[in-house]
Structures are given as structure tokens and as C-alpha cells.
């Protein structure tokens, strides 16, 4: 597993179990925007190559999904994304 993929898996585990204040800080400090930028860059790279980049794209998408799918915590952070 490449370093970026390891970090993304770790981030997903962290945000999956984090409390609402942590998620609020993560979003307020542009964490969602950074994940979106990483995803954009990986998609452009994927057009040129394959393999590990595709795994990284999947991990970024999983992180974003965790941020937007948890209804209880989402209510506390959704206004930060707007």
C-alpha cells in the first residue's frame, strides 16, 4: 500500500469514529475542500495511468461519503460546507 493510500485509509477510520467537534473543525479548516482537491488531482492522473491511483480515488470517495452520510453528525456540520 502506497503512503497516500495509507493516509487516506487512516483518515477515513478517524473521521468514521470522530465526534462532532472534530468533524466541525476538520470541515472548518478546509478538510472537505482538501479531499475534493485530492480527488480532482487523482482523477486527472487516472486518465493517464491506472492501478494505485484508482485505489486512492476510492479511498477519497469513501472519506467524503463518511462526511456526508452520517445523518446525526451531518446535522452538526452541514452548515460549514455551505
Buried (B, 14 or more C-beta within 10 A) or exposed (E): EEEBBEBBBEBBEBBEEBEBEBBBEBBEEEBBEEBEEBBEBBEEBBEEEEEBBBBBBEBBBBBBEBBEEBEEBBEBBEEBEE
